[in-house]
């Protein structure tokens, strides 16, 4: 791989925007400064005032491999992510078969080693009966343990209170939770089936998977974590009700309980079901506008620590089914950075805060070794963004295997021009320059 010098860039890093050059060497950031000297063989890129930022670290994606590869693969979705500035992903265990044993987990790492365009890690899955397997997980090479405290694919609903208590008590590594109370969701489902029958409108989704279901489960997870001093990370928060569970009076590095918000819960609201229907059906549900407002407030004041996608593709035909059988989840990993930079352009968040929540904070939260920052000696996971070009989301530009996006027709006021993964230029001006650049993450725990 060649070494690169990126000149005349506006670096967004650690709360500042500065004009500087950056040089890579052997996959790492070798030098940041003014008028950095080129060496023989260096490839020079003139950024001409573009933003240069650390690549997005997406701590929650579903890439569907193995078992559901008609929807997506690790190769196809990581490729789409790289085009959108996502240089690192952490993937969920509810594939088919579920990643509930060390061998099944290793199988996914083997696939990624062959096909991933971005850096990768995979969560170990927890069930009601695999605690022994969970406790064999290596915290230095696996991002965490995922617990579905709400129904999901296969044998992954963990609803046994004794099992949950043992898991939170004994697991030495980060536990990431999907929090929706299953009993509440089932009760709501029965009520709405009785009212609407087999073909209700999609707008009932936030009523079926309501605020109470979220709060009951999230508060239980927090109580368990406090009881056992567990390292807990709650995924995809959606309600104002849950935000009181989190704190902002200490820095992220000192928190034992952290929280994430996803781009679609910041971008859409329940009003959008009328036009998008099942396209934005996801779990937990996109809810009423006042919840979105509260999520933004909590993100900006640091009660919410990370922005992620929960990228969860399904085929267009699957999403066109009636509400009840239509699967939950939407594809997002190609556009999260553009979504948040558009929000910055609208004055909702600063570019520095976008980088904090999408690169720095995930690296700190998961203690990823030498990623997530523009620092000398760190891996060169880099994204260049042109503020003077726009990006239109169209069927022709969508790179997901499923071929669709709820953002189709959206025009963003920025364009991602270059993405480097571990020092390798993978994407440049709409063309892929390399494949299989991703490396397995290492954690400094």
The 8 nearest C-alpha neighbors of each residue, nearest first, counted from 0:
[[1, 423, 2, 25, 422, 26, 424, 24],
 [2, 0, 3, 41, 42, 40, 25, 423],
 [1, 3, 24, 41, 23, 42, 25, 0],
 [4, 2, 42, 23, 41, 22, 43, 5],
 [3, 5, 22, 43, 21, 6, 44, 42],
 [6, 4, 44, 21, 20, 45, 43, 46],
 [5, 7, 20, 45, 8, 46, 4, 44],
 [8, 6, 46, 47, 48, 20, 19, 45],
 [7, 9, 48, 46, 49, 6, 18, 19],
 [10, 8, 18, 50, 17, 48, 51, 49],
 [9, 11, 51, 17, 16, 50, 52, 8],
 [12, 10, 16, 52, 15, 351, 51, 9],
 [11, 13, 15, 14, 10, 373, 16, 52],
 [14, 12, 15, 355, 11, 351, 372, 359],
 [13, 15, 351, 12, 352, 16, 11, 355],
 [16, 14, 12, 13, 11, 17, 351, 10],
 [15, 17, 11, 10, 9, 12, 18, 14],
 [18, 16, 10, 9, 19, 15, 11, 8],
 [17, 19, 9, 8, 10, 7, 16, 20],
 [20, 18, 33, 32, 8, 7, 17, 9],
 [19, 21, 6, 32, 5, 31, 33, 7],
 [20, 22, 31, 5, 4, 30, 32, 6],
 [21, 23, 4, 30, 29, 3, 28, 5],
 [24, 22, 28, 29, 3, 2, 27, 26],
 [23, 25, 2, 27, 26, 29, 28, 22],
 [26, 24, 27, 2, 23, 422, 0, 1],
 [422, 25, 27, 421, 24, 379, 378, 23],
 [26, 28, 378, 379, 24, 23, 377, 25],
 [29, 27, 23, 375, 379, 376, 377, 30],
 [30, 28, 23, 375, 22, 24, 27, 376],
 [29, 31, 22, 375, 21, 28, 32, 23],
 [32, 30, 21, 20, 22, 19, 375, 29],
 [33, 31, 19, 20, 35, 34, 30, 21],
 [32, 34, 19, 35, 20, 31, 18, 21],
 [35, 33, 36, 20, 32, 19, 6, 7],
 [34, 36, 33, 32, 20, 37, 21, 31],
 [37, 35, 34, 38, 4, 22, 33, 20],
 [38, 36, 41, 35, 39, 4, 43, 22],
 [37, 39, 41, 40, 36, 2, 42, 4],
 [38, 40, 41, 37, 42, 2, 36, 1],
 [39, 41, 38, 42, 1, 2, 37, 3],
 [42, 40, 2, 3, 38, 39, 43, 37],
 [41, 43, 3, 4, 2, 40, 44, 1],
 [44, 42, 4, 3, 5, 41, 45, 6],
 [45, 43, 5, 46, 4, 6, 42, 3],
 [46, 44, 6, 47, 5, 7, 43, 8],
 [45, 47, 8, 49, 7, 48, 6, 44],
 [48, 46, 7, 45, 49, 8, 6, 9],
 [47, 49, 8, 46, 7, 9, 50, 18],
 [50, 48, 385, 46, 8, 384, 47, 9],
 [49, 51, 9, 384, 383, 10, 8, 52],
 [52, 50, 383, 10, 382, 9, 8, 11],
 [51, 53, 11, 382, 381, 10, 54, 50],
 [54, 52, 381, 372, 371, 380, 373, 382],
 [55, 53, 381, 86, 380, 382, 85, 84],
 [54, 56, 85, 358, 357, 86, 84, 57],
 [55, 57, 87, 358, 88, 357, 85, 58],
 [58, 56, 88, 307, 59, 55, 87, 89],
 [57, 59, 89, 88, 307, 56, 60, 361],
 [60, 58, 309, 89, 57, 90, 307, 308],
 [61, 59, 310, 309, 90, 91, 62, 89],
 [60, 62, 311, 91, 63, 90, 310, 309],
 [61, 63, 73, 72, 71, 64, 60, 76],
 [64, 62, 67, 94, 71, 61, 72, 68],
 [65, 63, 72, 66, 68, 62, 67, 73],
 [64, 66, 95, 67, 63, 94, 68, 96],
 [65, 67, 95, 64, 68, 94, 96, 63],
 [68, 66, 63, 69, 64, 70, 65, 95],
 [67, 69, 71, 70, 72, 64, 66, 63],
 [68, 70, 67, 71, 314, 400, 401, 72],
 [71, 69, 68, 313, 401, 314, 67, 312],
 [72, 70, 68, 400, 63, 62, 69, 75],
 [73, 71, 64, 75, 74, 68, 62, 63],
 [72, 74, 62, 76, 75, 77, 115, 64],
 [73, 75, 114, 115, 72, 77, 76, 78],
 [76, 74, 72, 78, 77, 73, 400, 71],
 [75, 77, 79, 78, 73, 74, 399, 72],
 [78, 76, 80, 79, 116, 74, 75, 117],
 [77, 79, 81, 75, 76, 80, 116, 74],
 [80, 78, 76, 333, 398, 82, 77, 81],
 [79, 81, 333, 77, 85, 83, 332, 78],
 [80, 82, 85, 84, 83, 78, 79, 86],
 [83, 81, 79, 80, 84, 426, 333, 78],
 [84, 82, 333, 80, 81, 334, 85, 79],
 [83, 85, 81, 82, 382, 54, 418, 55],
 [86, 84, 55, 80, 81, 54, 83, 87],
 [85, 87, 117, 54, 81, 420, 55, 84],
 [88, 86, 118, 56, 117, 119, 85, 57],
 [89, 87, 57, 119, 58, 56, 118, 90],
 [90, 88, 58, 120, 121, 59, 119, 60],
 [91, 89, 121, 60, 61, 59, 122, 88],
 [90, 92, 122, 61, 93, 60, 121, 59],
 [93, 91, 98, 124, 94, 97, 122, 123],
 [94, 92, 97, 152, 91, 95, 98, 155],
 [93, 95, 97, 63, 92, 96, 65, 64],
 [96, 94, 66, 97, 65, 67, 93, 64],
 [95, 97, 94, 98, 66, 65, 93, 103],
 [96, 98, 93, 94, 95, 99, 92, 153],
 [97, 99, 92, 104, 103, 124, 100, 123],
 [100, 98, 124, 97, 125, 123, 103, 129],
 [101, 99, 103, 102, 132, 98, 104, 133],
 [100, 102, 104, 103, 105, 132, 99, 136],
 [103, 101, 105, 104, 100, 106, 98, 99],
 [102, 104, 106, 98, 100, 105, 101, 99],
 [103, 105, 101, 98, 102, 106, 107, 100],
 [106, 104, 102, 108, 107, 103, 101, 109],
 [105, 107, 103, 109, 104, 108, 102, 110],
 [108, 106, 110, 109, 105, 104, 111, 103],
 [107, 109, 105, 111, 110, 106, 112, 104],
 [108, 110, 106, 112, 107, 111, 105, 113],
 [111, 109, 107, 113, 108, 112, 114, 106],
 [112, 110, 115, 114, 108, 113, 109, 107],
 [111, 113, 109, 110, 114, 108, 115, 438],
 [112, 114, 111, 110, 435, 115, 109, 74],
 [113, 115, 74, 111, 435, 112, 110, 116],
 [116, 114, 111, 435, 74, 437, 117, 73],
 [115, 117, 435, 436, 437, 77, 78, 434],
 [118, 116, 437, 86, 87, 115, 77, 436],
 [119, 117, 437, 87, 438, 439, 86, 88],
 [120, 118, 88, 439, 87, 89, 440, 438],
 [119, 121, 89, 440, 142, 439, 141, 90],
 [122, 120, 90, 89, 91, 141, 142, 123],
 [123, 121, 143, 144, 91, 142, 92, 145],
 [122, 124, 144, 145, 92, 98, 143, 104],
 [125, 123, 99, 145, 92, 98, 144, 122],
 [124, 126, 146, 145, 99, 129, 155, 133],
 [127, 125, 155, 157, 128, 129, 154, 156],
 [126, 128, 157, 162, 129, 159, 125, 158],
 [127, 129, 126, 130, 162, 125, 131, 157],
 [130, 128, 132, 131, 126, 133, 127, 125],
 [131, 129, 133, 132, 128, 134, 166, 125],
 [132, 130, 134, 133, 129, 135, 128, 100],
 [131, 133, 135, 129, 130, 134, 100, 101],
 [134, 132, 130, 135, 131, 136, 129, 125],
 [133, 135, 131, 136, 132, 130, 170, 169],
 [134, 136, 132, 133, 137, 131, 101, 130],
 [137, 135, 134, 133, 138, 141, 101, 132],
 [136, 138, 139, 140, 141, 135, 134, 172],
 [139, 137, 141, 140, 172, 136, 142, 444],
 [138, 140, 442, 137, 441, 141, 444, 443],
 [139, 141, 441, 138, 137, 442, 440, 142],
 [142, 140, 138, 143, 137, 139, 120, 121],
 [143, 141, 122, 120, 121, 365, 140, 138],
 [144, 142, 173, 122, 141, 174, 172, 123],
 [143, 145, 123, 174, 122, 124, 175, 173],
 [146, 144, 175, 124, 176, 122, 174, 123],
 [145, 147, 176, 125, 148, 175, 177, 124],
 [146, 148, 177, 149, 156, 176, 157, 155],
 [147, 149, 178, 157, 177, 156, 179, 146],
 [150, 148, 179, 181, 147, 180, 156, 178],
 [151, 149, 156, 181, 147, 148, 152, 155],
 [150, 152, 155, 156, 153, 149, 147, 93],
 [151, 153, 93, 155, 154, 150, 94, 97],
 [154, 152, 155, 151, 97, 93, 95, 156],
 [153, 155, 156, 126, 152, 97, 151, 127],
 [154, 156, 126, 153, 157, 151, 147, 152],
 [155, 157, 150, 147, 149, 158, 148, 154],
 [158, 156, 127, 126, 148, 159, 147, 155],
 [157, 159, 156, 160, 148, 127, 163, 149],
 [158, 160, 162, 161, 157, 163, 127, 164],
 [159, 161, 163, 162, 164, 158, 157, 165],
 [162, 160, 164, 163, 159, 165, 166, 158],
 [163, 161, 165, 159, 160, 164, 127, 166],
 [164, 162, 160, 166, 165, 161, 167, 159],
 [163, 165, 161, 167, 162, 166, 168, 160],
 [166, 164, 168, 162, 163, 167, 169, 161],
 [165, 167, 163, 169, 168, 164, 170, 162],
 [166, 168, 164, 165, 169, 170, 229, 163],
 [169, 167, 165, 227, 166, 164, 170, 229],
 [168, 170, 166, 167, 165, 171, 134, 227],
 [169, 171, 166, 172, 167, 168, 134, 229],
 [172, 170, 169, 173, 229, 230, 134, 138],
 [173, 171, 170, 138, 143, 174, 230, 144],
 [172, 174, 230, 143, 231, 144, 175, 232],
 [173, 175, 144, 231, 143, 145, 232, 230],
 [176, 174, 232, 145, 233, 231, 144, 146],
 [177, 175, 146, 233, 147, 145, 178, 234],
 [176, 178, 147, 148, 234, 146, 233, 179],
 [177, 179, 216, 148, 217, 176, 213, 149],
 [180, 178, 213, 149, 212, 216, 148, 181],
 [181, 179, 212, 216, 183, 149, 182, 215],
 [180, 182, 149, 184, 183, 179, 185, 150],
 [183, 181, 185, 184, 180, 186, 212, 187],
 [184, 182, 186, 212, 185, 181, 180, 187],
 [185, 183, 181, 187, 186, 182, 208, 207],
 [184, 186, 188, 182, 187, 183, 181, 189],
 [187, 185, 183, 189, 188, 184, 182, 190],
 [188, 186, 207, 190, 184, 185, 189, 183],
 [187, 189, 185, 191, 190, 186, 207, 192],
 [190, 188, 192, 186, 187, 191, 193, 185],
 [189, 191, 187, 193, 188, 192, 194, 186],
 [190, 192, 194, 193, 188, 189, 195, 187],
 [193, 191, 196, 189, 195, 194, 190, 188],
 [192, 194, 190, 191, 196, 195, 189, 188],
 [193, 195, 191, 192, 196, 190, 199, 189],
 [196, 194, 199, 192, 191, 193, 197, 198],
 [195, 197, 192, 193, 198, 194, 199, 191],
 [198, 196, 199, 195, 192, 323, 321, 322],
 [197, 199, 321, 196, 322, 195, 200, 323],
 [198, 200, 195, 322, 197, 201, 196, 203],
 [201, 199, 202, 203, 322, 198, 276, 204],
 [202, 200, 276, 203, 204, 322, 277, 272],
 [201, 203, 272, 200, 204, 269, 273, 205],
 [202, 204, 206, 201, 205, 207, 200, 199],
 [203, 205, 207, 206, 202, 201, 208, 284],
 [206, 204, 208, 284, 209, 286, 207, 203],
 [207, 205, 209, 203, 204, 208, 187, 202],
 [206, 208, 187, 204, 205, 209, 188, 184],
 [209, 207, 205, 206, 184, 204, 284, 212],
 [208, 210, 206, 205, 212, 211, 207, 213],
 [209, 211, 213, 212, 214, 238, 240, 208],
 [210, 212, 214, 213, 209, 215, 183, 180],
 [213, 211, 180, 179, 183, 209, 210, 215],
 [212, 214, 179, 210, 211, 216, 215, 178],
 [213, 215, 217, 211, 216, 241, 212, 218],
 [216, 214, 218, 212, 213, 217, 211, 180],
 [215, 217, 178, 180, 219, 179, 214, 213],
 [218, 216, 220, 214, 178, 219, 215, 213],
 [217, 219, 221, 220, 215, 216, 214, 222],
 [220, 218, 222, 216, 217, 221, 223, 215],
 [221, 219, 217, 223, 218, 222, 224, 216],
 [220, 222, 224, 218, 223, 219, 225, 217],
 [221, 223, 219, 225, 220, 224, 218, 226],
 [224, 222, 226, 220, 221, 225, 219, 227],
 [223, 225, 229, 221, 228, 227, 226, 222],
 [224, 226, 228, 222, 223, 227, 221, 229],
 [225, 227, 223, 224, 228, 222, 229, 168],
 [226, 228, 168, 229, 224, 225, 223, 167],
 [229, 227, 225, 224, 226, 230, 255, 168],
 [230, 228, 224, 227, 231, 167, 225, 255],
 [229, 231, 173, 255, 256, 174, 172, 228],
 [232, 230, 256, 174, 173, 229, 175, 224],
 [231, 233, 175, 257, 258, 256, 174, 234],
 [234, 232, 258, 176, 175, 259, 257, 231],
 [233, 235, 259, 177, 176, 236, 258, 232],
 [236, 234, 260, 259, 261, 237, 233, 283],
 [235, 237, 260, 234, 259, 238, 258, 233],
 [236, 238, 235, 264, 290, 285, 283, 286],
 [239, 237, 290, 240, 241, 210, 236, 242],
 [238, 240, 290, 293, 241, 242, 294, 237],
 [239, 241, 238, 242, 214, 243, 210, 211],
 [242, 240, 214, 243, 239, 238, 244, 217],
 [243, 241, 244, 239, 240, 245, 297, 238],
 [242, 244, 245, 241, 240, 246, 239, 302],
 [245, 243, 242, 241, 218, 246, 221, 217],
 [246, 244, 302, 243, 242, 247, 257, 256],
 [245, 247, 302, 248, 244, 249, 243, 301],
 [246, 248, 302, 301, 249, 300, 250, 245],
 [247, 249, 246, 250, 302, 301, 251, 254],
 [248, 250, 247, 253, 251, 254, 246, 252],
 [251, 249, 252, 253, 254, 248, 247, 301],
 [250, 252, 254, 253, 249, 364, 304, 363],
 [251, 253, 250, 254, 363, 364, 249, 255],
 [254, 252, 251, 250, 249, 255, 256, 364],
 [255, 253, 251, 256, 252, 257, 250, 249],
 [254, 256, 230, 231, 257, 253, 229, 228],
 [257, 255, 231, 254, 232, 230, 258, 245],
 [258, 256, 232, 231, 233, 304, 254, 255],
 [257, 259, 233, 303, 232, 304, 234, 305],
 [260, 258, 305, 234, 235, 303, 304, 306],
 [259, 261, 235, 306, 236, 305, 307, 303],
 [262, 260, 307, 308, 306, 235, 264, 263],
 [261, 263, 265, 264, 308, 266, 307, 335],
 [264, 262, 266, 265, 261, 267, 308, 285],
 [263, 265, 262, 261, 266, 285, 267, 291],
 [264, 266, 262, 263, 291, 267, 261, 295],
 [267, 265, 263, 264, 262, 268, 338, 291],
 [268, 266, 263, 264, 265, 271, 285, 269],
 [269, 267, 288, 270, 287, 286, 285, 271],
 [268, 270, 287, 286, 271, 272, 285, 288],
 [269, 271, 268, 272, 273, 287, 288, 267],
 [272, 270, 273, 269, 274, 268, 275, 267],
 [273, 271, 276, 275, 202, 274, 270, 269],
 [272, 274, 271, 276, 275, 270, 202, 201],
 [273, 275, 272, 271, 276, 270, 278, 277],
 [276, 274, 272, 278, 271, 273, 279, 277],
 [277, 275, 272, 201, 278, 273, 274, 279],
 [276, 278, 280, 279, 201, 318, 275, 322],
 [279, 277, 276, 275, 280, 405, 318, 329],
 [280, 278, 277, 281, 329, 276, 275, 405],
 [279, 281, 277, 327, 278, 328, 284, 204],
 [282, 280, 327, 328, 284, 283, 279, 329],
 [283, 281, 284, 327, 328, 280, 208, 285],
 [282, 284, 281, 208, 285, 237, 179, 235],
 [283, 285, 282, 205, 281, 286, 208, 204],
 [284, 286, 264, 268, 269, 205, 283, 237],
 [285, 287, 269, 205, 268, 284, 290, 288],
 [286, 288, 269, 268, 289, 290, 291, 270],
 [289, 287, 291, 268, 290, 292, 269, 286],
 [290, 288, 292, 291, 287, 293, 239, 286],
 [289, 291, 293, 239, 238, 288, 292, 287],
 [292, 290, 294, 288, 289, 293, 265, 295],
 [293, 291, 289, 295, 290, 294, 288, 296],
 [292, 294, 290, 296, 239, 291, 295, 297],
 [295, 293, 291, 297, 296, 292, 298, 290],
 [296, 294, 298, 292, 293, 297, 299, 291],
 [295, 297, 293, 299, 294, 298, 300, 292],
 [298, 296, 302, 294, 300, 299, 295, 303],
 [299, 297, 303, 295, 301, 296, 300, 294],
 [298, 300, 296, 297, 301, 295, 348, 303],
 [299, 301, 297, 298, 302, 296, 247, 303],
 [302, 300, 303, 298, 247, 299, 304, 297],
 [301, 303, 247, 297, 246, 245, 300, 298],
 [304, 302, 298, 301, 258, 297, 259, 305],
 [303, 305, 258, 301, 259, 302, 356, 257],
 [306, 304, 259, 356, 360, 361, 303, 357],
 [305, 307, 260, 261, 357, 356, 259, 262],
 [308, 306, 261, 57, 58, 59, 309, 262],
 [307, 309, 261, 310, 262, 331, 332, 59],
 [308, 310, 60, 59, 311, 307, 261, 61],
 [311, 309, 60, 330, 331, 308, 332, 61],
 [312, 310, 328, 329, 61, 330, 309, 60],
 [313, 311, 330, 329, 328, 70, 310, 401],
 [314, 312, 70, 401, 317, 315, 318, 311],
 [313, 315, 401, 317, 316, 70, 318, 312],
 [314, 316, 318, 317, 319, 313, 401, 403],
 [317, 315, 319, 314, 318, 320, 313, 325],
 [318, 316, 314, 315, 319, 320, 325, 313],
 [317, 319, 325, 315, 316, 320, 277, 326],
 [320, 318, 316, 317, 315, 321, 325, 277],
 [319, 321, 325, 318, 317, 324, 322, 316],
 [322, 320, 198, 323, 325, 324, 319, 199],
 [321, 323, 325, 201, 324, 198, 199, 320],
 [322, 324, 325, 321, 197, 198, 199, 326],
 [325, 323, 322, 321, 326, 320, 317, 318],
 [324, 326, 320, 318, 322, 323, 321, 317],
 [327, 325, 324, 318, 328, 317, 313, 280],
 [326, 328, 281, 280, 282, 325, 329, 277],
 [329, 327, 281, 311, 312, 280, 326, 282],
 [328, 330, 311, 312, 310, 279, 331, 278],
 [329, 331, 312, 310, 311, 404, 332, 328],
 [330, 332, 310, 333, 334, 308, 329, 335],
 [331, 333, 80, 310, 334, 335, 308, 330],
 [334, 332, 83, 80, 79, 331, 82, 335],
 [333, 335, 337, 83, 332, 336, 331, 338],
 [336, 334, 338, 337, 332, 339, 262, 333],
 [337, 335, 339, 338, 334, 340, 83, 84],
 [336, 338, 340, 334, 335, 339, 341, 411],
 [339, 337, 335, 341, 336, 340, 334, 342],
 [338, 340, 342, 336, 341, 337, 343, 335],
 [339, 341, 343, 337, 342, 338, 336, 344],
 [340, 342, 344, 338, 339, 343, 337, 411],
 [341, 343, 339, 345, 340, 344, 347, 348],
 [344, 342, 348, 340, 346, 349, 341, 345],
 [343, 345, 341, 342, 346, 340, 347, 412],
 [346, 344, 342, 343, 347, 341, 348, 340],
 [345, 347, 343, 344, 348, 342, 349, 341],
 [346, 348, 342, 343, 345, 349, 344, 295],
 [349, 347, 343, 346, 342, 352, 350, 353],
 [348, 350, 352, 343, 351, 353, 346, 347],
 [351, 349, 353, 352, 343, 354, 340, 348],
 [352, 350, 14, 354, 349, 353, 11, 355],
 [351, 353, 355, 349, 354, 350, 356, 348],
 [354, 352, 350, 356, 351, 355, 357, 349],
 [355, 353, 357, 351, 352, 358, 356, 350],
 [354, 356, 359, 352, 353, 358, 360, 357],
 [355, 357, 305, 360, 353, 354, 306, 358],
 [356, 358, 354, 55, 306, 355, 56, 353],
 [359, 357, 371, 55, 56, 354, 361, 355],
 [358, 360, 355, 371, 362, 361, 372, 363],
 [359, 361, 363, 356, 362, 355, 358, 364],
 [362, 360, 364, 363, 358, 359, 365, 305],
 [363, 361, 367, 371, 359, 360, 366, 365],
 [362, 364, 366, 360, 361, 365, 359, 367],
 [363, 365, 361, 366, 362, 360, 251, 252],
 [364, 366, 367, 363, 362, 361, 142, 442],
 [367, 365, 363, 442, 443, 362, 364, 368],
 [368, 366, 442, 362, 365, 443, 441, 370],
 [367, 369, 442, 443, 441, 370, 366, 440],
 [370, 368, 377, 378, 367, 371, 376, 372],
 [369, 371, 378, 372, 368, 377, 367, 362],
 [370, 372, 358, 359, 362, 53, 54, 369],
 [373, 371, 53, 374, 370, 359, 12, 358],
 [374, 372, 53, 12, 375, 52, 377, 371],
 [375, 373, 377, 372, 376, 28, 31, 30],
 [374, 376, 28, 29, 377, 30, 31, 373],
 [377, 375, 28, 27, 29, 374, 378, 369],
 [378, 376, 369, 374, 27, 375, 28, 370],
 [377, 379, 27, 421, 370, 380, 369, 28],
 [378, 380, 422, 27, 421, 28, 381, 26],
 [381, 379, 420, 54, 421, 419, 53, 378],
 [380, 382, 53, 54, 419, 379, 418, 52],
 [383, 381, 418, 52, 54, 417, 51, 84],
 [382, 384, 51, 417, 50, 416, 415, 49],
 [383, 385, 415, 50, 414, 49, 416, 386],
 [386, 384, 49, 414, 387, 413, 388, 415],
 [385, 387, 413, 388, 384, 49, 414, 412],
 [388, 386, 385, 413, 389, 412, 414, 49],
 [389, 387, 413, 414, 386, 385, 412, 390],
 [388, 390, 412, 413, 414, 411, 391, 410],
 [391, 389, 411, 414, 410, 413, 392, 412],
 [392, 390, 410, 409, 393, 411, 389, 408],
 [393, 391, 407, 409, 408, 396, 410, 406],
 [392, 394, 396, 407, 395, 391, 408, 397],
 [395, 393, 397, 396, 403, 402, 392, 407],
 [394, 396, 393, 397, 392, 398, 402, 403],
 [395, 397, 393, 394, 392, 398, 391, 402],
 [398, 396, 394, 395, 399, 402, 393, 403],
 [399, 397, 79, 396, 400, 402, 75, 333],
 [400, 398, 402, 401, 397, 76, 79, 75],
 [399, 401, 71, 402, 75, 70, 398, 76],
 [402, 400, 314, 399, 70, 403, 313, 312],
 [403, 401, 399, 400, 397, 398, 394, 404],
 [404, 402, 401, 394, 397, 315, 405, 399],
 [403, 405, 406, 407, 330, 402, 331, 397],
 [404, 406, 407, 278, 279, 403, 275, 329],
 [407, 405, 404, 409, 408, 392, 393, 403],
 [408, 406, 392, 393, 404, 409, 405, 394],
 [409, 407, 392, 393, 406, 410, 391, 405],
 [410, 408, 392, 406, 407, 391, 411, 393],
 [411, 409, 391, 390, 392, 408, 412, 389],
 [412, 410, 390, 389, 413, 341, 391, 409],
 [411, 413, 389, 341, 388, 390, 410, 386],
 [414, 412, 389, 386, 388, 411, 385, 390],
 [415, 413, 385, 389, 390, 388, 384, 416],
 [416, 414, 384, 383, 417, 385, 83, 84],
 [415, 417, 428, 427, 383, 384, 414, 385],
 [418, 416, 427, 383, 426, 382, 415, 428],
 [417, 419, 382, 426, 381, 84, 425, 424],
 [420, 418, 424, 381, 423, 380, 422, 425],
 [421, 419, 380, 423, 422, 86, 436, 117],
 [422, 420, 379, 26, 380, 378, 423, 419],
 [26, 421, 423, 379, 420, 419, 27, 380],
 [424, 422, 419, 420, 421, 425, 0, 26],
 [423, 425, 419, 426, 418, 432, 420, 422],
 [426, 424, 433, 432, 419, 431, 423, 418],
 [425, 427, 431, 418, 417, 432, 430, 424],
 [428, 426, 417, 430, 416, 429, 431, 418],
 [429, 427, 416, 430, 417, 426, 415, 431],
 [428, 430, 427, 426, 431, 416, 82, 417],
 [431, 429, 427, 428, 426, 432, 425, 82],
 [432, 430, 426, 425, 433, 427, 429, 434],
 [431, 433, 425, 426, 430, 424, 427, 434],
 [434, 432, 425, 431, 436, 424, 435, 426],
 [435, 433, 436, 116, 425, 432, 114, 115],
 [434, 436, 116, 115, 114, 437, 113, 433],
 [435, 437, 116, 434, 117, 420, 438, 115],
 [438, 436, 118, 117, 116, 115, 435, 119],
 [437, 439, 118, 440, 119, 436, 117, 112],
 [438, 440, 119, 118, 120, 441, 437, 112],
 [441, 439, 120, 119, 438, 140, 118, 442],
 [440, 442, 140, 368, 139, 367, 439, 443],
 [443, 441, 367, 139, 368, 366, 444, 140],
 [442, 444, 368, 366, 367, 139, 441, 365],
 [443, 442, 139, 366, 138, 367, 365, 172]]
